[in-house]
Amino acid sequence: MTRTSNNQLAYKIKTISLMHIFNQLTSEAYATVALAA
């Protein structure tokens, strides 16, 4: 593996992790709104 592919892999993992966290926060927010409504 070259340095570039390692960096791309790390970037992909970071992006996926951020998207996963964002999705969890969003669904929690929707659940809270649904309960409050």
C-alpha positions as CSV (number, residue, x, y, z in Angstrom):
1,M,0.0,0.0,0.0
2,T,1.2,3.4,-0.9
3,R,1.0,6.4,1.4
4,T,-1.7,7.9,-0.7
5,S,-4.0,4.9,-0.5
6,N,-3.5,4.8,3.3
7,N,-4.6,8.5,3.5
8,Q,-7.6,7.8,1.3
9,L,-8.6,4.9,3.5
10,A,-8.3,6.9,6.7
11,Y,-10.3,9.7,5.0
12,K,-13.1,7.3,4.0
13,I,-13.2,5.8,7.5
14,K,-13.4,9.2,9.1
15,T,-16.2,10.3,6.7
16,I,-18.2,7.1,7.3
17,S,-17.8,7.5,11.1
18,L,-19.0,11.2,10.9
19,M,-22.0,10.1,8.8
20,H,-22.8,7.4,11.3
21,I,-22.7,9.8,14.2
22,F,-24.7,12.3,12.3
23,N,-27.3,9.7,11.5
24,Q,-27.6,8.6,15.1
25,L,-28.0,12.2,16.3
26,T,-30.6,12.9,13.6
27,S,-32.7,9.8,14.5
28,E,-32.4,10.6,18.2
29,A,-33.7,14.1,17.5
30,Y,-36.6,12.8,15.4
31,A,-37.5,10.4,18.2
32,T,-37.4,13.2,20.8
33,V,-39.6,15.4,18.6
34,A,-42.0,12.5,18.0
35,L,-42.3,11.9,21.8
36,A,-42.8,15.7,22.4
37,A,-45.5,16.0,19.8
